[in-house]
Amino acid sequence: MADGLKVLIVDDSKLVITQLEQILAGVDGVDLVGKATDGAAAVRTAAFTKPDLILMDIVMPGMDGLSALRVIGATQPGVRVVMISSVAGSEGNAEEAFRLGAVQMIAKPFDPEQIESLLETELARLRDASEGEGSRA
């Protein structure tokens, strides 16, 4: 795999962004390609950075995470989005997120090991996809 797992963090909480940055920094092969604090910035940043994985809050000022997920899913169908939110337990939000293409929901406060496990799984998925492409060449 030439490049690592490219991750975009989207959350209106600076504390959560810092926590996620620290977790990402501790996992080999993970590259933080951007940060955004609302859905509109997430859409712009995702278009520019082309992440493999987006870790995104649902409730944010301006454009929320579900609205951003709708746009990102339509414009970048290959990107995987994990919603990380204090309202992740809300059935309506979870159903809507999955309908829009989210691959997982994680509730706040989250356990760092849960995020590390997610990153390791996504790294393995990316490696498998890269190896599959290499065998077709």
C-alpha atoms as a printed R data frame, in Angstrom:
    type eleno elety resid chain resno       x      y       z
1   ATOM     1    CA   MET     A     1   0.000  0.000   0.000
2   ATOM     2    CA   ALA     A     2   1.686  3.181  -1.202
3   ATOM     3    CA   ASP     A     3  -0.304  5.574   0.945
4   ATOM     4    CA   GLY     A     4  -1.878  5.148   4.347
5   ATOM     5    CA   LEU     A     5  -5.520  5.288   5.318
6   ATOM     6    CA   LYS     A     6  -6.541  8.903   4.669
7   ATOM     7    CA   VAL     A     7  -8.872 10.131   7.426
8   ATOM     8    CA   LEU     A     8 -10.936 13.310   7.725
9   ATOM     9    CA   ILE     A     9 -12.245 14.334  11.175
10  ATOM    10    CA   VAL     A    10 -15.470 16.363  11.348
11  ATOM    11    CA   ASP     A    11 -16.730 17.598  14.724
12  ATOM    12    CA   ASP     A    12 -17.672 20.966  16.202
13  ATOM    13    CA   SER     A    13 -15.928 20.056  19.475
14  ATOM    14    CA   LYS     A    14 -12.233 20.957  19.577
15  ATOM    15    CA   LEU     A    15 -11.833 18.477  22.428
16  ATOM    16    CA   VAL     A    16 -13.195 15.599  20.317
17  ATOM    17    CA   ILE     A    17 -11.020 16.606  17.360
18  ATOM    18    CA   THR     A    18  -7.963 16.614  19.640
19  ATOM    19    CA   GLN     A    19  -8.884 13.207  21.106
20  ATOM    20    CA   LEU     A    20  -9.323 11.713  17.631
21  ATOM    21    CA   GLU     A    21  -6.066 13.279  16.407
22  ATOM    22    CA   GLN     A    22  -4.197 11.670  19.308
23  ATOM    23    CA   ILE     A    23  -5.742  8.268  18.567
24  ATOM    24    CA   LEU     A    24  -4.959  8.531  14.840
25  ATOM    25    CA   ALA     A    25  -1.368  9.529  15.586
26  ATOM    26    CA   GLY     A    26  -0.900  6.286  17.514
27  ATOM    27    CA   VAL     A    27  -1.949  3.991  14.659
28  ATOM    28    CA   ASP     A    28   0.672  3.223  12.007
29  ATOM    29    CA   GLY     A    29  -0.518  3.694   8.451
30  ATOM    30    CA   VAL     A    30  -3.168  6.303   9.276
31  ATOM    31    CA   ASP     A    31  -2.854  9.773   7.768
32  ATOM    32    CA   LEU     A    32  -4.967 12.686   8.988
33  ATOM    33    CA   VAL     A    33  -5.737 14.602   5.788
34  ATOM    34    CA   GLY     A    34  -8.078 17.220   7.213
35  ATOM    35    CA   LYS     A    35 -10.334 18.546   9.941
36  ATOM    36    CA   ALA     A    36 -13.650 20.358   9.730
37  ATOM    37    CA   THR     A    37 -16.013 21.793  12.326
38  ATOM    38    CA   ASP     A    38 -19.289 21.718  10.373
39  ATOM    39    CA   GLY     A    39 -20.921 19.868   7.513
40  ATOM    40    CA   ALA     A    40 -20.271 22.496   4.836
41  ATOM    41    CA   ALA     A    41 -16.553 22.526   5.648
42  ATOM    42    CA   ALA     A    42 -16.612 18.704   5.647
43  ATOM    43    CA   VAL     A    43 -18.034 18.637   2.115
44  ATOM    44    CA   ARG     A    44 -15.377 21.102   0.873
45  ATOM    45    CA   THR     A    45 -12.530 19.372   2.694
46  ATOM    46    CA   ALA     A    46 -13.582 15.903   1.542
47  ATOM    47    CA   ALA     A    47 -13.735 17.088  -2.080
48  ATOM    48    CA   PHE     A    48 -10.196 18.461  -1.808
49  ATOM    49    CA   THR     A    49  -8.519 15.721   0.290
50  ATOM    50    CA   LYS     A    50 -10.332 12.606  -1.053
51  ATOM    51    CA   PRO     A    51 -10.275 10.689   2.268
52  ATOM    52    CA   ASP     A    52 -10.764  6.944   2.559
53  ATOM    53    CA   LEU     A    53 -12.592  7.374   5.875
54  ATOM    54    CA   ILE     A    54 -14.516 10.221   7.478
55  ATOM    55    CA   LEU     A    55 -15.192 10.303  11.230
56  ATOM    56    CA   MET     A    56 -18.140 12.701  11.513
57  ATOM    57    CA   ASP     A    57 -20.390 14.096  14.215
58  ATOM    58    CA   ILE     A    58 -24.129 14.347  13.535
59  ATOM    59    CA   VAL     A    59 -25.125 17.493  15.438
60  ATOM    60    CA   MET     A    60 -23.102 20.535  14.343
61  ATOM    61    CA   PRO     A    61 -23.930 24.177  13.650
62  ATOM    62    CA   GLY     A    62 -24.911 25.093  10.105
63  ATOM    63    CA   MET     A    63 -24.938 21.988   7.935
64  ATOM    64    CA   ASP     A    64 -25.242 18.927  10.185
65  ATOM    65    CA   GLY     A    65 -23.507 15.596   9.708
66  ATOM    66    CA   LEU     A    66 -26.483 13.880   8.064
67  ATOM    67    CA   SER     A    67 -26.768 16.638   5.451
68  ATOM    68    CA   ALA     A    68 -23.027 16.463   4.815
69  ATOM    69    CA   LEU     A    69 -23.238 12.670   4.545
70  ATOM    70    CA   ARG     A    70 -25.971 13.054   1.921
71  ATOM    71    CA   VAL     A    71 -23.760 15.339  -0.215
72  ATOM    72    CA   ILE     A    72 -20.543 13.379   0.292
73  ATOM    73    CA   GLY     A    73 -22.280 10.090  -0.496
74  ATOM    74    CA   ALA     A    74 -23.575 11.530  -3.770
75  ATOM    75    CA   THR     A    75 -20.278 13.099  -4.833
76  ATOM    76    CA   GLN     A    76 -17.781 10.568  -3.433
77  ATOM    77    CA   PRO     A    77 -19.516  7.195  -3.347
78  ATOM    78    CA   GLY     A    78 -16.333  5.305  -2.397
79  ATOM    79    CA   VAL     A    79 -15.648  7.134   0.847
80  ATOM    80    CA   ARG     A    80 -16.551  5.322   4.062
81  ATOM    81    CA   VAL     A    81 -18.221  7.414   6.756
82  ATOM    82    CA   VAL     A    82 -18.482  6.576  10.442
83  ATOM    83    CA   MET     A    83 -20.813  8.782  12.454
84  ATOM    84    CA   ILE     A    84 -19.525  9.587  15.945
85  ATOM    85    CA   SER     A    85 -22.155 11.367  17.996
86  ATOM    86    CA   SER     A    86 -23.633 11.807  21.432
87  ATOM    87    CA   VAL     A    87 -26.993 11.159  19.768
88  ATOM    88    CA   ALA     A    88 -25.804  7.967  18.066
89  ATOM    89    CA   GLY     A    89 -28.258  6.017  20.180
90  ATOM    90    CA   SER     A    90 -31.160  7.898  18.634
91  ATOM    91    CA   GLU     A    91 -32.857  5.373  16.376
92  ATOM    92    CA   GLY     A    92 -34.038  7.978  13.874
93  ATOM    93    CA   ASN     A    93 -30.571  9.449  13.367
94  ATOM    94    CA   ALA     A    94 -28.963  6.018  13.143
95  ATOM    95    CA   GLU     A    95 -31.500  4.785  10.593
96  ATOM    96    CA   GLU     A    96 -31.064  7.928   8.503
97  ATOM    97    CA   ALA     A    97 -27.259  7.723   8.690
98  ATOM    98    CA   PHE     A    98 -27.239  4.109   7.523
99  ATOM    99    CA   ARG     A    99 -29.771  4.892   4.787
100 ATOM   100    CA   LEU     A   100 -27.447  7.651   3.575
101 ATOM   101    CA   GLY     A   101 -24.455  5.308   3.519
102 ATOM   102    CA   ALA     A   102 -22.751  5.476   6.908
103 ATOM   103    CA   VAL     A   103 -20.919  2.237   7.629
104 ATOM   104    CA   GLN     A   104 -20.973  2.510  11.428
105 ATOM   105    CA   MET     A   105 -22.254  4.586  14.342
106 ATOM   106    CA   ILE     A   106 -20.128  5.206  17.429
107 ATOM   107    CA   ALA     A   107 -21.574  6.859  20.534
108 ATOM   108    CA   LYS     A   108 -19.833  9.600  22.490
109 ATOM   109    CA   PRO     A   109 -18.140  9.392  24.805
110 ATOM   110    CA   PHE     A   110 -16.174  6.781  22.879
111 ATOM   111    CA   ASP     A   111 -13.486  4.405  24.053
112 ATOM   112    CA   PRO     A   112 -10.161  5.118  22.290
113 ATOM   113    CA   GLU     A   113  -9.721  1.365  21.784
114 ATOM   114    CA   GLN     A   114 -12.988  1.311  19.820
115 ATOM   115    CA   ILE     A   115 -11.597  3.946  17.425
116 ATOM   116    CA   GLU     A   116  -8.251  2.127  17.186
117 ATOM   117    CA   SER     A   117 -10.056 -1.104  16.321
118 ATOM   118    CA   LEU     A   118 -12.095  0.691  13.665
119 ATOM   119    CA   LEU     A   119  -8.916  2.155  12.148
120 ATOM   120    CA   GLU     A   120  -7.177 -1.229  12.102
121 ATOM   121    CA   THR     A   121 -10.208 -2.769  10.374
122 ATOM   122    CA   GLU     A   122 -10.278  0.015   7.785
123 ATOM   123    CA   LEU     A   123  -6.519 -0.319   7.203
124 ATOM   124    CA   ALA     A   124  -6.932 -4.058   6.592
125 ATOM   125    CA   ARG     A   125  -9.845 -3.381   4.220
126 ATOM   126    CA   LEU     A   126  -7.726 -0.849   2.315
127 ATOM   127    CA   ARG     A   127  -4.765 -3.262   2.110
128 ATOM   128    CA   ASP     A   128  -7.029 -6.053   0.844
129 ATOM   129    CA   ALA     A   129  -8.502 -3.745  -1.806
130 ATOM   130    CA   SER     A   130  -5.005 -2.623  -2.883
131 ATOM   131    CA   GLU     A   131  -3.770 -6.212  -3.128
132 ATOM   132    CA   GLY     A   132  -6.830 -7.160  -5.171
133 ATOM   133    CA   GLU     A   133  -6.119 -4.328  -7.615
134 ATOM   134    CA   GLY     A   134  -2.479 -5.355  -7.851
135 ATOM   135    CA   SER     A   135  -3.365 -8.941  -8.783
136 ATOM   136    CA   ARG     A   136  -5.559 -7.681 -11.644
137 ATOM   137    CA   ALA     A   137  -2.767 -5.629 -13.215
